[in-house]
């Protein structure tokens, strides 16, 4: 998050991005994933997000490196492009087909190079 190729394209995270920022974000992401996995284990028909977020590079020795994150969220009601009829997005029940979703991705600036070398990833 401190690489200029990343932070110049981000509008939310602080710069410089400190370890405490990463720890707080990781804690929130983990809690959200756990909540979604619990819903799956309960047998809920629908969940409101994706519990699997990590994009990682697996090395030949079996070790791995986190190279990104992908998340699926309900779009927030304060986003200017949402229409008035979509302002209640957070109040819609899980499974409602009219929910407006956001897919967010943060990745290492080396991800394009990794993908070009490993097109099966």
N, C-alpha and C positions, 0 to 999 in steps of 0.2 A: 504493500500500500504506500510505501515511501518512494517507489520508483516513479520518476516523472512521466513515464509512458503510461502509468496507471492513474496516478492522482490527478493529472491534468484533465482526465476524462470523467472524473467522479465529482458529484455535487454534494454528497452527504458526509462521508467520513472525514474526520479531522486530519490535518496535516501540520506537523509531522504525526504519523500514526504510531503511537507508542504501544509497548507491550500491554499496558493496562487496557487500551482500546481493544486490542485483539482478544485479550482474556474475557472482557465483558461481552464482546460480540460472540465469541465461541460459546460462552455460557448460555446466552439467549438462543443461539442456533441449536444447541444441544437440547435445551428444554423444549423448544418447539418440535424438534424431531421426536423426542420421547413422547410428547403429547399426541402426535400423529400416529406413532407406532402403537400406543395404547388404544387409540380408537380402532385401529385395524385389528388388534388382538380381541377387542370387545365384539368384533363382527360388524362394526358400523358399515352401512352400505356405501356411504360417501365420507370423504375426509376433505378438509379445506386447506390443502397444501401438499407438498411433497416431502416425505421424511428423509429422503436420501439426497444429500446436498453436495458432498465432496467430489471434486474432480481431482483425481490423483494420477501420477505417473508411477507405474510399477516397474522397478528395475529388475534386471536379470537375476540378481541375488535374492529377490523376494522383498526387498525393502521398498518403500514408496515415499514419494514426495507430494505434498499437497500443492497443487498448481492452480486451484480455483474452487469456486463455489457457485452453485446454481440454486436459485430459490423460486418457488411459485407462491405468490401472495395474492390476496384480494387487494385490488387497487384501492388506495386510500381516498376518502371523500374530499380531501383538500386539493386533489390534482385538478388543475384548471381546465383540462380538456374533457373532463367528465361532464356529461349532460345532466341537467337538473334531475331527470328521472333516475339517474344512477347514483345519486347522492346517498341513498340508503344501502349501498353495497355491503357495508359491514353488518347490517341488520338482516340481510337475506339468509334464510336457512341453508345449511350445508346441503349441497345437491341442487340448488336452484340453478337452472340453466341460464339465467340472465346475469349471473355474477360476472363482474368485469375482473379479469385476472392480469397480473403483472408477472412476467418472467424476468428475473434479474440474474445477471451473471457477472462475477468478478473473476478475473483470471490473471495468472502470471503473464508478464509480457513475453515470455518464451513459449506460451501455449501454441501460437501458430507454427513455430518451428517444430515443436514436438509433434503436432498433428501431421505436418508434412512428412515427417520421418516415419510415422506410425499411423497410416491412414485407417487402420482397423480400430483405433481407440475409440 
